[in-house]
Amino acid sequence: MTGELSTSRVVFHVEPRRRFRSLYWAFSERHSTGARGPISYISPLLAIVLGIVHAALAPVIVIAGVKPNLVLVGVVLVTSLIGFHPGITWAFVAGLTANLLVGDPLGSVPLSMLIVAAMVAGGGRLFGAAAWVYPVAAVFAGSVVADVTGLIVSGLVLETELTAPPWDLVLRAATLNAGIAALLIVPARLLARRYVVDEATAW
C-alpha cells in the first residue's frame, strides 16, 4: 500500500509539470513563428541594406540642388507604419551604417535618426499614424529636424561658428524626401500589412 501511495503521489506531482511544459513549448513555438517573426529577424538586415543604398546613391542623386535622405524616409515609414521599437532599430542600424560610409561626423546620422523616430512616434499618438497623410508629413518635418540637427552636430564637432541653417535648401530637401515617401507609402503599407498582422487591424 505504501508503494502504491508513493507512486500515485509521484504521478500527481509530475503530470501537471509535464502538461505545463507541453503547453509552454506549444505557446512558444506558435508565437515564435508568428507574424512578427520575419520582422524581428529581417528588419535589422534591411536597415543595413538601406544604409548602404543611401551611402551609394544619395550623394550621386541631386534633384533641384538637394540630395535625398533615404535613411530618413525608411526610418519614418517604419516608425509610423510598424511601431516605435522597429523605428529606433532602423534609426540606429541604418543611420550607423550610412554614417560609417559617408563623411559626416561619426554618430551624427544615428543621433538625428533617433530623434526623428521619437518625434514620429510621439506625433503618431497625437495625429494618428493610421492616416495616409501622416507618414508623408512626418517625413517633411523629420527632414527639417534631421538637417538642423546635423548642422548643429557638425558645427560642434568641427568647432565652427554656428550660423542660421540654409532654410531654402532645408525646405527643398524636405519636399524631395516627402515626395519620395509619397511614392513609397502604398508599397510600404502593403508590406507592413503582409508581415505585421497586429497593425493591419488598426488600418
N, CA, C and O of each residue as an XYZ file, in Angstrom:
812
protein
N       0.834     -1.205      0.000
C       0.000      0.000      0.000
C       0.868      1.255      0.000
O       0.536      2.247     -0.648
N       1.988      1.206      0.734
C       2.886      2.374      0.770
C       3.477      2.659     -0.595
O       3.592      3.814     -1.003
N       3.857      1.592     -1.305
C       4.406      1.757     -2.658
C       3.387      2.350     -3.598
O       3.714      3.230     -4.394
N       2.137      1.874     -3.517
C       1.095      2.409     -4.392
C       0.830      3.868     -4.082
O       0.636      4.678     -4.989
N       0.823      4.212     -2.771
C       0.550      5.581     -2.386
C       1.658      6.516     -2.870
O       1.384      7.599     -3.387
N       2.912      6.087     -2.698
C       4.024      6.934     -3.140
C       4.031      7.088     -4.646
O       4.349      8.160     -5.160
N       3.676      6.005     -5.374
C       3.638      6.096     -6.837
C       2.578      7.066     -7.297
O       2.793      7.855     -8.217
N       1.428      6.999     -6.647
C       0.350      7.909     -7.036
C       0.717      9.347     -6.756
O       0.328     10.247     -7.501
N       1.474      9.578     -5.670
C       1.912     10.944     -5.373
C       2.897     11.449     -6.422
O       2.849     12.608     -6.833
N       3.793     10.557     -6.845
C       4.753     10.961     -7.876
C       4.039     11.320     -9.161
O       4.357     12.326     -9.795
N       3.069     10.499     -9.548
C       2.311     10.773    -10.771
C       1.541     12.066    -10.637
O       1.432     12.837    -11.591
N       1.001     12.306     -9.437
C       0.209     13.511     -9.206
C       1.058     14.769     -9.342
O       0.582     15.794     -9.831
N       2.323     14.690     -8.908
C       3.174     15.870     -8.980
C       3.851     16.034    -10.327
O       4.128     17.161    -10.738
N       4.125     14.945    -11.023
C       4.868     15.022    -12.270
C       3.975     15.384    -13.444
O       4.372     16.176    -14.299
N       2.778     14.819    -13.499
C       1.922     15.011    -14.665
C       1.567     16.477    -14.907
O       1.646     16.925    -16.051
N       1.177     17.250    -13.880
C       0.901     18.659    -14.160
C       2.106     19.404    -14.703
O       1.975     20.291    -15.547
N       3.304     19.030    -14.203
C       4.501     19.698    -14.720
C       4.714     19.367    -16.189
O       5.064     20.243    -16.981
N       4.506     18.112    -16.553
C       4.663     17.734    -17.960
C       3.647     18.462    -18.831
O       3.964     18.926    -19.927
N       2.419     18.554    -18.325
C       1.397     19.257    -19.105
C       1.737     20.730    -19.225
O       1.574     21.335    -20.285
N       2.213     21.303    -18.121
C       2.589     22.716    -18.165
C       3.706     22.958    -19.160
O       3.672     23.934    -19.909
N       4.714     22.064    -19.176
C       5.830     22.223    -20.112
C       5.374     22.088    -21.551
O       5.807     22.844    -22.422
N       4.490     21.115    -21.802
C       4.000     20.927    -23.168
C       3.217     22.142    -23.630
O       3.348     22.567    -24.777
N       2.388     22.716    -22.727
C       1.653     23.925    -23.083
C       2.601     25.097    -23.316
O       2.386     25.911    -24.213
N       3.662     25.175    -22.491
C       4.631     26.257    -22.638
C       5.337     26.189    -23.982
O       5.461     27.199    -24.674
N       5.806     24.984    -24.359
C       6.516     24.856    -25.634
C       5.582     25.064    -26.811
O       5.991     25.626    -27.827
N       4.338     24.625    -26.699
C       3.384     24.864    -27.785
C       3.130     26.350    -27.942
O       3.071     26.858    -29.062
N       2.979     27.055    -26.814
C       2.766     28.502    -26.861
C       3.978     29.209    -27.451
O       3.833     30.120    -28.267
N       5.186     28.788    -27.036
C       6.405     29.435    -27.529
C       6.596     29.212    -29.014
O       6.943     30.147    -29.735
N       6.377     27.979    -29.495
C       6.571     27.697    -30.910
C       5.555     28.455    -31.754
O       5.877     28.935    -32.841
N       4.324     28.562    -31.250
C       3.309     29.259    -32.032
C       3.637     30.730    -32.175
O       3.457     31.303    -33.250
N       4.123     31.361    -31.088
C       4.396     32.786    -31.145
C       5.750     33.094    -31.738
O       5.955     34.195    -32.248
N       6.688     32.154    -31.689
C       7.983     32.420    -32.303
C       7.917     32.388    -33.816
O       8.788     32.943    -34.485
N       6.900     31.749    -34.364
C       6.727     31.710    -35.813
C       5.576     32.582    -36.248
O       5.031     32.405    -37.337
N       5.191     33.556    -35.376
C       4.065     34.419    -35.684
C       4.417     35.456    -36.712
O       5.457     35.383    -37.366
N       3.523     36.442    -36.850
C       3.686     37.448    -37.888
C       4.872     38.358    -37.619
O       5.439     38.930    -38.549
N       5.258     38.500    -36.333
C       6.375     39.381    -36.038
C       7.718     38.701    -36.230
O       8.753     39.364    -36.156
N       7.732     37.399    -36.475
C       8.979     36.685    -36.672
C       9.827     37.237    -37.799
O      10.994     37.559    -37.577
N       9.270     37.362    -39.030
C      10.066     37.894    -40.128
C      10.561     39.298    -39.862
O      11.675     39.653    -40.249
N       9.718     40.122    -39.187
C      10.132     41.487    -38.911
C      11.329     41.493    -37.961
O      12.286     42.233    -38.187
N      11.291     40.681    -36.901
C      12.331     40.723    -35.892
C      13.676     40.266    -36.435
O      14.714     40.762    -35.994
N      13.684     39.328    -37.387
C      14.945     38.808    -37.917
C      15.413     39.568    -39.160
O      16.607     39.822    -39.313
N      14.509     39.924    -40.024
C      14.879     40.539    -41.294
C      15.062     42.039    -41.160
O      15.842     42.634    -41.904
N      14.360     42.660    -40.228
C      14.368     44.111    -40.118
C      15.763     44.705    -39.974
O      16.076     45.641    -40.709
N      16.634     44.219    -39.065
C      17.977     44.811    -38.985
C      18.789     44.639    -40.268
O      19.571     45.517    -40.632
N      18.603     43.508    -40.951
C      19.321     43.302    -42.214
C      18.857     44.296    -43.275
O      19.668     44.843    -44.021
N      17.545     44.526    -43.336
C      17.029     45.509    -44.281
C      17.512     46.912    -43.929
O      17.758     47.726    -44.819
N      17.647     47.196    -42.645
C      18.159     48.502    -42.232
C      19.611     48.687    -42.687
O      19.993     49.776    -43.116
N      20.407     47.638    -42.595
C      21.787     47.717    -43.078
C      21.826     47.953    -44.582
O      22.607     48.768    -45.074
N      20.970     47.227    -45.309
C      20.895     47.414    -46.768
C      20.487     48.844    -47.096
O      21.034     49.452    -48.016
N      19.526     49.383    -46.346
C      19.101     50.766    -46.591
C      20.247     51.733    -46.364
O      20.433     52.664    -47.147
N      21.022     51.526    -45.301
C      22.164     52.401    -45.057
C      23.189     52.346    -46.175
O      23.763     53.369    -46.549
N      23.420     51.148    -46.711
C      24.373     51.002    -47.820
C      23.845     51.675    -49.081
O      24.585     52.370    -49.778
N      22.561     51.465    -49.372
C      21.961     52.080    -50.563
C      21.997     53.606    -50.448
O      22.291     54.303    -51.419
N      21.699     54.109    -49.268
C      21.747     55.562    -49.070
C      23.155     56.103    -49.307
O      23.332     57.112    -49.990
N      24.158     55.424    -48.738
C      25.538     55.891    -48.903
C      25.996     55.818    -50.350
O      26.846     56.601    -50.774
N      25.435     54.874    -51.116
C      25.861     54.709    -52.509
C      25.117     55.648    -53.460
O      25.716     56.178    -54.396
N      23.826     55.855    -53.233
C      23.008     56.586    -54.199
C      22.763     58.040    -53.829
O      22.760     58.908    -54.702
N      22.557     58.315    -52.549
C      22.184     59.670    -52.152
C      23.211     60.727    -52.566
O      22.809     61.797    -53.023
N      24.530     60.473    -52.426
C      25.473     61.504    -52.873
C      25.468     61.732    -54.378
O      25.878     62.793    -54.849
N      25.009     60.750    -55.127
C      25.030     60.864    -56.591
C      23.768     61.534    -57.125
O      23.818     62.285    -58.099
N      22.633     61.254    -56.475
C      21.350     61.784    -56.934
C      21.182     63.204    -56.409
O      21.193     63.429    -55.198
N      21.028     64.152    -57.312
C      20.802     65.555    -56.950
C      19.590     66.046    -57.726
O      19.591     66.040    -58.957
N      18.566     66.466    -57.014
C      17.330     66.957    -57.627
C      17.041     68.342    -57.058
O      16.933     68.512    -55.843
N      16.920     69.307    -57.923
C      16.654     70.702    -57.525
C      17.717     71.210    -56.552
O      17.426     71.995    -55.649
N      18.946     70.751    -56.748
C      20.051     71.230    -55.936
C      20.179     70.591    -54.574
O      21.016     71.019    -53.779
N      19.371     69.568    -54.269
C      19.436     68.900    -52.962
C      19.506     67.395    -53.173
O      19.161     66.881    -54.237
N      19.962     66.697    -52.127
C      20.109     65.248    -52.187
C      19.057     64.583    -51.287
O      18.736     65.107    -50.220
N      18.529     63.448    -51.709
C      17.527     62.768    -50.876
C      18.171     62.103    -49.668
O      19.351     61.752    -49.684
N      17.373     61.939    -48.628
C      17.805     61.224    -47.429
C      16.986     59.941    -47.332
O      15.910     59.923    -46.733
N      17.509     58.864    -47.931
C      16.767     57.613    -47.994
C      16.641     56.963    -46.622
O      15.638     56.310    -46.334
N      17.655     57.137    -45.775
C      17.578     56.595    -44.419
C      16.430     57.245    -43.658
O      15.673     56.567    -42.964
N      16.306     58.545    -43.790
C      15.215     59.263    -43.127
C      13.864     58.743    -43.571
O      12.991     58.480    -42.744
N      13.685     58.592    -44.884
C      12.405     58.101    -45.405
C      12.094     56.719    -44.845
O      10.969     56.458    -44.421
N      13.089     55.835    -44.843
C      12.865     54.496    -44.326
C      12.540     54.489    -42.845
O      11.642     53.763    -42.417
N      13.245     55.275    -42.057
C      13.013     55.321    -40.612
C      11.617     55.838    -40.305
O      10.928     55.287    -39.448
N      11.197     56.883    -40.990
C       9.871     57.456    -40.731
C       8.770     56.479    -41.133
O       7.795     56.317    -40.400
N       8.910     55.830    -42.277
C       7.882     54.879    -42.718
C       7.791     53.693    -41.769
O       6.693     53.258    -41.421
N       8.939     53.168    -41.349
C       8.922     52.032    -40.431
C       8.314     52.435    -39.090
O       7.515     51.690    -38.521
N       8.688     53.611    -38.583
C       8.167     54.051    -37.288
C       6.672     54.299    -37.337
O       5.949     53.900    -36.424
N       6.199     54.949    -38.385
C       4.782     55.311    -38.457
C       3.894     54.127    -38.811
O       2.738     54.084    -38.390
N       4.410     53.158    -39.581
C       3.577     52.047    -40.031
C       3.720     50.801    -39.165
O       2.779     50.014    -39.068
N       4.878     50.605    -38.533
C       5.109     49.381    -37.762
C       5.176     49.657    -36.271
O       4.553     48.944    -35.485
N       5.928     50.689    -35.863
C       5.972     50.992    -34.452
C       7.277     51.633    -34.032
O       8.215     51.756    -34.820
N       7.319     52.042    -32.760
C       8.463     52.782    -32.244
C       9.713     51.913    -32.142
O      10.796     52.343    -32.540
N       9.578     50.696    -31.615
C      10.748     49.839    -31.424
C      11.414     49.462    -32.750
O      12.635     49.579    -32.856
N      10.663     49.011    -33.773
C      11.325     48.809    -35.073
C      11.900     50.108    -35.627
O      12.937     50.099    -36.290
N      11.225     51.228    -35.354
C      11.710     52.509    -35.861
C      13.065     52.902    -35.296
O      13.944     53.341    -36.037
N      13.241     52.746    -33.976
C      14.539     53.110    -33.400
C      15.620     52.108    -33.797
O      16.800     52.452    -33.859
N      15.209     50.856    -34.069
C      16.180     49.881    -34.579
C      16.698     50.317    -35.936
O      17.905     50.314    -36.179
N      15.778     50.693    -36.826
C      16.184     51.177    -38.144
C      16.983     52.469    -38.018
O      17.960     52.660    -38.742
N      16.584     53.356    -37.113
C      17.287     54.626    -36.947
C      18.742     54.398    -36.566
O      19.639     55.048    -37.103
N      18.976     53.471    -35.635
C      20.350     53.235    -35.194
C      21.146     52.433    -36.215
O      22.260     52.815    -36.572
N      20.580     51.317    -36.691
C      21.325     50.420    -37.577
C      21.568     51.074    -38.935
O      22.707     51.139    -39.399
N      20.505     51.559    -39.572
C      20.668     52.203    -40.882
C      21.464     53.489    -40.767
O      22.297     53.788    -41.623
N      21.207     54.257    -39.699
C      21.952     55.502    -39.521
C      23.429     55.267    -39.307
O      24.260     55.967    -39.885
N      23.772     54.276    -38.472
C      25.182     53.986    -38.230
C      25.863     53.430    -39.476
O      27.011     53.773    -39.761
N      25.157     52.568    -40.226
C      25.735     52.018    -41.456
C      26.044     53.122    -42.453
O      27.129     53.166    -43.032
N      25.069     54.024    -42.651
C      25.295     55.139    -43.576
C      26.389     56.060    -43.058
O      27.200     56.563    -43.836
N      26.415     56.284    -41.737
C      27.408     57.185    -41.154
C      28.825     56.674    -41.360
O      29.746     57.462    -41.572
N      29.006     55.349    -41.298
C      30.332     54.769    -41.487
C      30.806     54.855    -42.933
O      32.001     54.746    -43.206
N      29.870     55.050    -43.858
C      30.223     55.058    -45.282
C      30.256     56.454    -45.889
O      30.696     56.617    -47.027
N      29.801     57.458    -45.158
C      29.826     58.835    -45.660
C      30.738     59.665    -44.774
O      31.267     59.181    -43.774
N      30.911     60.917    -45.155
C      31.870     61.757    -44.447
C      31.310     62.571    -43.304
O      32.002     63.461    -42.809
N      30.084     62.313    -42.856
C      29.517     63.069    -41.742
C      30.220     62.700    -40.444
O      30.777     61.608    -40.337
N      30.204     63.594    -39.450
C      30.804     63.271    -38.148
C      30.200     62.000    -37.566
O      28.985     61.805    -37.611
N      31.045     61.145    -37.024
C      30.592     59.853    -36.532
C      29.552     60.029    -35.422
O      29.779     60.743    -34.444
N      28.436     59.379    -35.592
C      27.353     59.444    -34.618
C      26.279     60.454    -34.944
O      25.199     60.417    -34.354
N      26.553     61.363    -35.875
C      25.575     62.409    -36.171
C      24.336     61.861    -36.863
O      23.221     62.297    -36.579
N      24.526     60.901    -37.775
C      23.379     60.365    -38.517
C      22.474     59.523    -37.616
O      21.269     59.772    -37.590
N      23.000     58.530    -36.869
C      22.094     57.791    -35.994
C      21.453     58.664    -34.926
O      20.305     58.425    -34.550
N      22.163     59.664    -34.429
C      21.574     60.563    -33.430
C      20.377     61.299    -34.001
O      19.318     61.345    -33.374
N      20.536     61.877    -35.187
C      19.420     62.606    -35.799
C      18.274     61.669    -36.144
O      17.109     62.052    -36.032
N      18.588     60.439    -36.565
C      17.526     59.494    -36.899
C      16.768     59.036    -35.657
O      15.556     58.832    -35.724
N      17.453     58.871    -34.528
C      16.779     58.510    -33.286
C      15.856     59.630    -32.834
O      14.753     59.368    -32.355
N      16.292     60.866    -32.979
C      15.429     61.999    -32.639
C      14.189     62.011    -33.520
O      13.078     62.242    -33.044
N      14.390     61.761    -34.806
C      13.252     61.743    -35.741
C      12.298     60.605    -35.409
O      11.082     60.799    -35.429
N      12.823     59.419    -35.105
C      11.965     58.288    -34.769
C      11.122     58.585    -33.538
O       9.929     58.284    -33.514
N      11.736     59.173    -32.517
C      10.988     59.530    -31.312
C       9.920     60.574    -31.625
O       8.805     60.501    -31.110
N      10.263     61.544    -32.466
C       9.301     62.578    -32.838
C       8.130     61.990    -33.613
O       6.978     62.348    -33.367
N       8.422     61.088    -34.549
C       7.360     60.480    -35.364
C       6.443     59.619    -34.498
O       5.223     59.642    -34.665
N       7.034     58.860    -33.573
C       6.221     58.026    -32.691
C       5.338     58.878    -31.796
O       4.173     58.542    -31.585
N       5.867     59.971    -31.266
C       5.055     60.862    -30.443
C       3.967     61.546    -31.248
O       2.837     61.680    -30.779
N       4.296     61.977    -32.453
C       3.282     62.602    -33.300
C       2.201     61.637    -33.721
O       1.048     62.028    -33.904
N       2.572     60.348    -33.881
C       1.579     59.351    -34.246
C       0.502     59.200    -33.188
O      -0.652     58.917    -33.510
N       0.875     59.391    -31.912
C      -0.118     59.306    -30.842
C      -1.083     60.487    -30.876
O      -2.242     60.362    -30.479
N      -0.602     61.628    -31.348
C      -1.444     62.822    -31.374
C      -2.303     62.909    -32.628
O      -3.489     63.232    -32.556
N      -1.700     62.619    -33.778
C      -2.379     62.829    -35.048
C      -2.891     61.542    -35.687
O      -3.665     61.592    -36.642
N      -2.470     60.399    -35.174
C      -2.955     59.139    -35.722
C      -2.068     58.632    -36.834
O      -2.091     59.150    -37.950
N      -1.271     57.597    -36.515
C      -0.348     57.044    -37.510
C      -1.080     56.329    -38.632
O      -0.480     56.025    -39.664
N      -2.382     56.050    -38.449
C      -3.121     55.333    -39.478
C      -3.487     56.224    -40.661
O      -3.820     55.723    -41.735
N      -3.425     57.557    -40.468
C      -3.789     58.457    -41.553
C      -2.770     58.346    -42.684
O      -1.565     58.266    -42.445
N      -3.266     58.344    -43.900
C      -2.376     58.210    -45.064
C      -1.431     59.397    -45.190
O      -0.295     59.241    -45.636
N      -1.889     60.573    -44.804
C      -1.075     61.763    -44.998
C      -0.018     61.914    -43.914
O       0.970     62.621    -44.113
N      -0.206     61.263    -42.775
C       0.723     61.480    -41.658
C       2.155     61.056    -41.967
O       3.067     61.837    -41.698
N       2.414     59.856    -42.520
C       3.813     59.495    -42.795
C       4.518     60.471    -43.725
O       5.700     60.760    -43.540
N       3.805     60.980    -44.723
C       4.421     61.929    -45.655
C       4.742     63.245    -44.945
O       5.823     63.808    -45.114
N       3.781     63.726    -44.147
C       4.020     64.956    -43.388
C       5.141     64.747    -42.368
O       5.932     65.655    -42.116
N       5.205     63.545    -41.783
C       6.261     63.258    -40.812
C       7.631     63.238    -41.475
O       8.619     63.643    -40.863
N       7.702     62.772    -42.715
C       8.978     62.800    -43.443
C       9.414     64.242    -43.682
O      10.592     64.568    -43.536
N       8.478     65.098    -44.045
C       8.813     66.511    -44.275
C       9.364     67.146    -43.002
O      10.427     67.766    -43.014
N       8.620     66.981    -41.893
C       9.064     67.571    -40.625
C      10.344     66.917    -40.133
O      11.239     67.598    -39.631
N      10.437     65.589    -40.275
C      11.633     64.888    -39.835
C      12.862     65.286    -40.627
O      13.966     65.331    -40.084
N      12.681     65.574    -41.898
C      13.811     66.008    -42.723
C      14.370     67.330    -42.233
O      15.585     67.516    -42.175
N      13.480     68.247    -41.880
C      13.929     69.542    -41.346
C      14.694     69.345    -40.040
O      15.762     69.923    -39.841
N      14.131     68.519    -39.151
C      14.779     68.263    -37.858
C      16.138     67.597    -38.057
O      17.113     67.968    -37.403
N      16.206     66.614    -38.958
C      17.460     65.901    -39.190
C      18.532     66.822    -39.767
O      19.691     66.757    -39.356
N      18.157     67.672    -40.711
C      19.138     68.576    -41.312
C      19.650     69.591    -40.295
O      20.849     69.862    -40.231
N      18.744     70.148    -39.506
C      19.168     71.127    -38.494
C      20.046     70.458    -37.439
O      21.059     71.020    -37.024
N      19.653     69.251    -37.005
C      20.467     68.526    -36.033
C      21.849     68.217    -36.587
O      22.848     68.360    -35.883
N      21.911     67.792    -37.858
C      23.194     67.506    -38.480
C      24.089     68.726    -38.560
O      25.298     68.628    -38.352
N      23.497     69.889    -38.863
C      24.287     71.119    -38.933
C      24.824     71.505    -37.556
O      25.966     71.948    -37.431
N      23.998     71.336    -36.526
C      24.438     71.674    -35.169
C      25.564     70.747    -34.715
O      26.570     71.203    -34.173
N      25.389     69.448    -34.941
C      26.425     68.482    -34.533
C      27.719     68.737    -35.297
O      28.802     68.690    -34.715
N      27.613     69.005    -36.597
C      28.821     69.284    -37.395
C      29.538     70.525    -36.889
O      30.766     70.556    -36.817
N      28.765     71.551    -36.537
C      29.379     72.766    -36.015
C      30.084     72.542    -34.691
O      31.148     73.107    -34.440
N      29.475     71.699    -33.830
C      30.105     71.426    -32.543
C      31.350     70.558    -32.692
O      32.356     70.787    -32.020
N      31.281     69.571    -33.564
C      32.425     68.672    -33.742
C      33.584     69.385    -34.418
O      34.735     69.248    -34.004
N      33.274     70.149    -35.463
C      34.321     70.848    -36.209
C      34.727     72.163    -35.563
O      35.654     72.829    -36.024
N      34.016     72.541    -34.475
C      34.305     73.770    -33.741
C      34.248     74.996    -34.650
O      35.115     75.868    -34.611
N      33.211     75.030    -35.459
C      32.986     76.187    -36.325
C      31.854     77.023    -35.752
O      31.074     76.551    -34.924
N      31.774     78.242    -36.192
C      30.731     79.144    -35.700
C      29.367     78.705    -36.243
O      29.199     78.489    -37.443
N      28.408     78.580    -35.336
C      27.065     78.174    -35.743
C      26.351     79.346    -36.398
O      26.274     80.439    -35.837
N      25.838     79.102    -37.578
C      25.093     80.120    -38.318
C      23.687     79.620    -38.586
O      23.366     78.464    -38.309
N      22.862     80.482    -39.117
C      21.480     80.108    -39.432
C      21.477     79.057    -40.537
O      22.227     79.177    -41.506
N      20.645     78.033    -40.403
C      20.587     76.988    -41.446
C      20.149     77.582    -42.788
O      19.384     78.546    -42.813
N      20.618     77.027    -43.885
C      20.150     77.474    -45.217
C      18.723     76.960    -45.455
O      18.527     75.898    -46.047
N      17.744     77.719    -44.992
C      16.367     77.233    -44.982
C      15.854     76.897    -46.361
O      15.007     76.015    -46.504
N      16.346     77.579    -47.382
C      15.905     77.263    -48.744
C      16.267     75.830    -49.107
O      15.433     75.091    -49.629
N      17.508     75.433    -48.834
C      17.942     74.065    -49.129
C      17.266     73.060    -48.203
O      16.899     71.964    -48.628
N      17.105     73.437    -46.944
C      16.473     72.529    -45.981
C      15.039     72.222    -46.384
O      14.614     71.068    -46.330
N      14.295     73.237    -46.784
C      12.896     73.034    -47.173
C      12.784     72.292    -48.506
O      11.866     71.495    -48.702
N      13.715     72.555    -49.413
C      13.699     71.819    -50.682
C      14.012     70.346    -50.453
O      13.391     69.475    -51.064
N      14.962     70.068    -49.586
C      15.282     68.670    -49.272
C      14.100     67.990    -48.583
O      13.811     66.824    -48.854
N      13.419     68.711    -47.698
C      12.250     68.143    -47.029
C      11.140     67.838    -48.033
O      10.461     66.817    -47.920
N      10.959     68.708    -49.000
C       9.941     68.462    -50.031
C      10.306     67.250    -50.880
O       9.441     66.440    -51.214
N      11.595     67.124    -51.232
C      12.041     65.971    -52.012
C      11.834     64.673    -51.237
O      11.329     63.697    -51.792
N      12.216     64.652    -49.974
C      12.041     63.448    -49.162
C      10.568     63.096    -48.980
O      10.200     61.921    -49.010
N       9.729     64.107    -48.793
C       8.288     63.857    -48.669
C       7.721     63.290    -49.963
O       6.845     62.427    -49.927
N       8.211     63.766    -51.105
C       7.759     63.222    -52.387
C       8.150     61.758    -52.543
O       7.361     60.953    -53.038
N       9.362     61.409    -52.122
C       9.789     60.003    -52.174
C       8.910     59.153    -51.269
O       8.520     58.045    -51.637
N       8.597     59.674    -50.080
C       7.724     58.938    -49.160
C       6.334     58.750    -49.745
O       5.719     57.700    -49.559
N       5.832     59.764    -50.454
C       4.507     59.640    -51.072
C       4.490     58.541    -52.122
O       3.481     57.855    -52.282
N       5.593     58.363    -52.838
C       5.674     57.297    -53.833
C       5.788     55.914    -53.194
O       5.355     54.919    -53.774
N       6.371     55.859    -52.004
C       6.612     54.565    -51.348
C       5.542     54.184    -50.343
O       5.565     53.066    -49.828
N       4.596     55.082    -50.045
C       3.657     54.823    -48.962
C       2.758     53.624    -49.252
O       2.459     52.846    -48.346
N       2.326     53.464    -50.495
C       1.440     52.340    -50.817
C       2.166     50.998    -50.708
O       1.683     50.120    -49.994
N       3.313     50.795    -51.387
C       4.010     49.514    -51.195
C       4.462     49.290    -49.763
O       4.491     48.148    -49.302
N       4.816     50.359    -49.043
C       5.221     50.196    -47.646
C       4.059     49.707    -46.796
O       4.247     48.854    -45.929
N       2.873     50.228    -47.028
C       1.695     49.769    -46.272
C       1.348     48.325    -46.621
O       0.965     47.548    -45.747
N       1.481     47.970    -47.882
C       1.192     46.588    -48.270
C       2.165     45.617    -47.615
O       1.760     44.550    -47.153
N       3.441     45.976    -47.571
C       4.427     45.114    -46.915
C       4.175     45.027    -45.422
O       4.290     43.953    -44.831
N       3.830     46.162    -44.803
C       3.550     46.146    -43.373
C       2.313     45.312    -43.064
O       2.280     44.590    -42.068
N       1.300     45.410    -43.914
C       0.082     44.623    -43.699
C       0.351     43.136    -43.897
O      -0.293     42.301    -43.261
N       1.279     42.804    -44.758
C       1.575     41.399    -45.044
C       2.335     40.745    -43.897
O       2.070     39.595    -43.548
N       3.284     41.479    -43.308
C       4.173     40.874    -42.329
C       3.865     41.254    -40.882
O       4.378     40.622    -39.959
N       3.053     42.254    -40.676
C       2.721     42.670    -39.317
C       1.210     42.646    -39.175
O       0.538     43.643    -39.437
N       0.683     41.513    -38.764
C      -0.758     41.304    -38.715
C      -1.396     42.164    -37.641
O      -2.511     42.651    -37.828
N      -0.715     42.363    -36.522
C      -1.301     43.084    -35.408
C      -1.659     44.505    -35.796
O      -2.683     45.024    -35.353
N      -0.835     45.148    -36.617
C      -1.116     46.521    -37.008
C      -2.130     46.589    -38.140
O      -2.726     47.643    -38.358
N      -2.341     45.507    -38.859
C      -3.243     45.547    -40.019
C      -4.660     45.884    -39.599
O      -5.370     46.558    -40.345
N      -5.100     45.431    -38.416
C      -6.467     45.687    -37.995
C      -6.687     47.154    -37.655
O      -7.821     47.631    -37.688
N      -5.603     47.885    -37.326
C      -5.740     49.296    -36.977
C      -5.882     50.193    -38.187
O      -6.214     51.370    -38.048
N      -5.636     49.661    -39.367
C      -5.737     50.472    -40.566
C      -7.156     50.561    -41.044
O      -7.429     51.212    -42.053
